[in-house]
Protein backbone atom coordinates (compact mmCIF):
# COMPACT_ATOMS: atom_id res chain seq x y z
CA UNK A 1 0.00 0.00 0.00
CA UNK A 2 3.04 2.27 -0.20
CA UNK A 3 3.41 2.74 3.58
CA UNK A 4 5.52 1.18 6.32
CA UNK A 5 3.76 0.87 9.69
CA UNK A 6 5.62 1.39 12.98
CA UNK A 7 3.26 0.96 15.88
CA UNK A 8 0.48 3.51 15.30
CA UNK A 9 2.75 5.59 13.07
CA UNK A 10 3.16 5.04 9.34
CA UNK A 11 5.77 6.31 6.90
CA UNK A 12 5.40 6.76 3.17
CA UNK A 13 7.40 4.21 1.18
CA UNK A 14 6.14 4.40 -2.41
CA UNK A 15 7.72 1.15 -3.59
CA UNK A 16 6.52 -0.92 -0.61
CA UNK A 17 3.84 -3.53 -1.09
CA UNK A 18 1.84 -5.48 1.50
CA UNK A 19 4.39 -8.33 1.66
CA UNK A 20 7.57 -6.24 1.71
CA UNK A 21 10.06 -6.52 4.56
CA UNK A 22 11.28 -3.11 5.67
CA UNK A 23 13.80 -1.53 8.01
CA UNK A 24 13.50 2.10 9.08
CA UNK A 25 16.43 4.22 10.22
CA UNK A 26 16.42 7.73 11.66
CA UNK A 27 19.30 9.56 13.28
CA UNK A 28 18.94 10.06 17.06
CA UNK A 29 18.46 13.84 16.66
CA UNK A 30 15.72 13.25 14.05
CA UNK A 31 13.39 11.51 16.50
CA UNK A 32 10.52 13.42 18.07
CA UNK A 33 9.35 12.28 21.49
CA UNK A 34 5.92 13.05 22.85
CA UNK A 35 3.79 11.94 25.78
CA UNK A 36 0.66 11.50 23.63
CA UNK A 37 -0.37 10.90 20.05
CA UNK A 38 0.38 8.35 17.38
CA UNK A 39 3.83 6.87 17.11
CA UNK A 40 6.05 4.04 18.23
CA UNK A 41 5.27 3.24 21.87
CA UNK A 42 8.31 3.20 24.15
CA UNK A 43 9.46 3.50 27.75
CA UNK A 44 12.37 5.69 28.88
CA UNK A 45 15.13 3.45 30.29
CA UNK A 46 18.03 5.89 30.84
CA UNK A 47 18.76 9.56 30.40
CA UNK A 48 21.94 11.63 30.39
CA UNK A 49 22.48 15.37 29.99
CA UNK A 50 25.50 16.40 27.92
CA UNK A 51 25.83 20.14 27.51
CA UNK A 52 22.69 21.51 25.90
CA UNK A 53 21.41 18.08 24.80
CA UNK A 54 19.86 15.09 26.50
CA UNK A 55 20.53 11.52 25.46
CA UNK A 56 17.53 9.26 26.00
CA UNK A 57 17.61 5.48 25.79
CA UNK A 58 14.19 4.00 25.06
CA UNK A 59 12.77 0.51 24.88
CA UNK A 60 9.91 -0.18 22.49
CA UNK A 61 6.87 -1.67 24.17
CA UNK A 62 5.44 -3.31 21.04
CA UNK A 63 8.56 -5.33 20.18
CA UNK A 64 12.02 -5.91 21.65
CA UNK A 65 14.12 -3.03 20.34
CA UNK A 66 16.20 -0.23 21.88
CA UNK A 67 15.98 3.29 20.46
CA UNK A 68 18.41 6.12 21.19
CA UNK A 69 17.20 9.70 20.87
CA UNK A 70 18.92 13.06 21.32
CA UNK A 71 16.78 16.02 22.40
CA UNK A 72 17.47 19.65 23.13
CA UNK A 73 17.83 20.07 26.89
CA UNK A 74 14.78 22.38 27.07
CA UNK A 75 12.52 19.83 25.34
CA UNK A 76 13.81 17.10 27.65
CA UNK A 77 12.91 19.17 30.73
CA UNK A 78 9.52 20.18 29.26
CA UNK A 79 8.61 16.51 28.82
CA UNK A 80 9.97 15.71 32.31
CA UNK A 81 11.51 12.46 31.06
CA UNK A 82 12.62 10.06 33.76
CA UNK A 83 13.14 6.29 33.64
CA UNK A 84 9.76 4.60 33.35
CA UNK A 85 8.06 7.45 31.47
CA UNK A 86 5.85 6.20 28.61
CA UNK A 87 6.40 8.09 25.34
CA UNK A 88 5.66 7.83 21.65
CA UNK A 89 8.45 8.18 19.11
CA UNK A 90 7.99 9.70 15.68
CA UNK A 91 10.89 9.63 13.23
CA UNK A 92 11.46 12.80 11.22
CA UNK A 93 13.16 12.31 7.85
CA UNK A 94 13.42 8.49 8.16
CA UNK A 95 15.26 6.25 5.72
CA UNK A 96 13.25 3.23 4.63
CA UNK A 97 15.08 0.15 3.33
CA UNK A 98 13.04 -2.51 1.55
CA UNK A 99 14.01 -6.04 0.66
CA UNK A 100 14.10 -9.67 1.68
CA UNK A 101 16.20 -10.66 4.66
CA UNK A 102 16.16 -7.25 6.35
GUKOLZA-59001 format. One record per residue (C-alpha): residue number from 1; x, y, z; chain. Coordinates in nm, 2 decimals. Example, Ala and Ser with C-alpha at 12.3 -4.5 7.8 and 13.67 -1.06 7.14 Angstrom:
BEGIN
[rec 1,[1.23,-0.45,0.78],'A']
[rec 2,[1.37,-0.11,0.71],'A']
***
This chain:
BEGIN
[rec 1,[0.00,0.00,0.00],'A']
[rec 2,[0.30,0.23,-0.02],'A']
[rec 3,[0.34,0.27,0.36],'A']
[rec 4,[0.55,0.12,0.63],'A']
[rec 5,[0.38,0.09,0.97],'A']
[rec 6,[0.56,0.14,1.30],'A']
[rec 7,[0.33,0.10,1.59],'A']
[rec 8,[0.05,0.35,1.53],'A']
[rec 9,[0.27,0.56,1.31],'A']
[rec 10,[0.32,0.50,0.93],'A']
[rec 11,[0.58,0.63,0.69],'A']
[rec 12,[0.54,0.68,0.32],'A']
[rec 13,[0.74,0.42,0.12],'A']
[rec 14,[0.61,0.44,-0.24],'A']
[rec 15,[0.77,0.12,-0.36],'A']
[rec 16,[0.65,-0.09,-0.06],'A']
[rec 17,[0.38,-0.35,-0.11],'A']
[rec 18,[0.18,-0.55,0.15],'A']
[rec 19,[0.44,-0.83,0.17],'A']
[rec 20,[0.76,-0.62,0.17],'A']
[rec 21,[1.01,-0.65,0.46],'A']
[rec 22,[1.13,-0.31,0.57],'A']
[rec 23,[1.38,-0.15,0.80],'A']
[rec 24,[1.35,0.21,0.91],'A']
[rec 25,[1.64,0.42,1.02],'A']
[rec 26,[1.64,0.77,1.17],'A']
[rec 27,[1.93,0.96,1.33],'A']
[rec 28,[1.89,1.01,1.71],'A']
[rec 29,[1.85,1.38,1.67],'A']
[rec 30,[1.57,1.32,1.41],'A']
[rec 31,[1.34,1.15,1.65],'A']
[rec 32,[1.05,1.34,1.81],'A']
[rec 33,[0.93,1.23,2.15],'A']
[rec 34,[0.59,1.31,2.28],'A']
[rec 35,[0.38,1.19,2.58],'A']
[rec 36,[0.07,1.15,2.36],'A']
[rec 37,[-0.04,1.09,2.01],'A']
[rec 38,[0.04,0.83,1.74],'A']
[rec 39,[0.38,0.69,1.71],'A']
[rec 40,[0.60,0.40,1.82],'A']
[rec 41,[0.53,0.32,2.19],'A']
[rec 42,[0.83,0.32,2.42],'A']
[rec 43,[0.95,0.35,2.78],'A']
[rec 44,[1.24,0.57,2.89],'A']
[rec 45,[1.51,0.35,3.03],'A']
[rec 46,[1.80,0.59,3.08],'A']
[rec 47,[1.88,0.96,3.04],'A']
[rec 48,[2.19,1.16,3.04],'A']
[rec 49,[2.25,1.54,3.00],'A']
[rec 50,[2.55,1.64,2.79],'A']
[rec 51,[2.58,2.01,2.75],'A']
[rec 52,[2.27,2.15,2.59],'A']
[rec 53,[2.14,1.81,2.48],'A']
[rec 54,[1.99,1.51,2.65],'A']
[rec 55,[2.05,1.15,2.55],'A']
[rec 56,[1.75,0.93,2.60],'A']
[rec 57,[1.76,0.55,2.58],'A']
[rec 58,[1.42,0.40,2.51],'A']
[rec 59,[1.28,0.05,2.49],'A']
[rec 60,[0.99,-0.02,2.25],'A']
[rec 61,[0.69,-0.17,2.42],'A']
[rec 62,[0.54,-0.33,2.10],'A']
[rec 63,[0.86,-0.53,2.02],'A']
[rec 64,[1.20,-0.59,2.17],'A']
[rec 65,[1.41,-0.30,2.03],'A']
[rec 66,[1.62,-0.02,2.19],'A']
[rec 67,[1.60,0.33,2.05],'A']
[rec 68,[1.84,0.61,2.12],'A']
[rec 69,[1.72,0.97,2.09],'A']
[rec 70,[1.89,1.31,2.13],'A']
[rec 71,[1.68,1.60,2.24],'A']
[rec 72,[1.75,1.97,2.31],'A']
[rec 73,[1.78,2.01,2.69],'A']
[rec 74,[1.48,2.24,2.71],'A']
[rec 75,[1.25,1.98,2.53],'A']
[rec 76,[1.38,1.71,2.76],'A']
[rec 77,[1.29,1.92,3.07],'A']
[rec 78,[0.95,2.02,2.93],'A']
[rec 79,[0.86,1.65,2.88],'A']
[rec 80,[1.00,1.57,3.23],'A']
[rec 81,[1.15,1.25,3.11],'A']
[rec 82,[1.26,1.01,3.38],'A']
[rec 83,[1.31,0.63,3.36],'A']
[rec 84,[0.98,0.46,3.33],'A']
[rec 85,[0.81,0.74,3.15],'A']
[rec 86,[0.59,0.62,2.86],'A']
[rec 87,[0.64,0.81,2.53],'A']
[rec 88,[0.57,0.78,2.16],'A']
[rec 89,[0.85,0.82,1.91],'A']
[rec 90,[0.80,0.97,1.57],'A']
[rec 91,[1.09,0.96,1.32],'A']
[rec 92,[1.15,1.28,1.12],'A']
[rec 93,[1.32,1.23,0.78],'A']
[rec 94,[1.34,0.85,0.82],'A']
[rec 95,[1.53,0.63,0.57],'A']
[rec 96,[1.33,0.32,0.46],'A']
[rec 97,[1.51,0.02,0.33],'A']
[rec 98,[1.30,-0.25,0.16],'A']
[rec 99,[1.40,-0.60,0.07],'A']
[rec 100,[1.41,-0.97,0.17],'A']
[rec 101,[1.62,-1.07,0.47],'A']
[rec 102,[1.62,-0.72,0.64],'A']
***
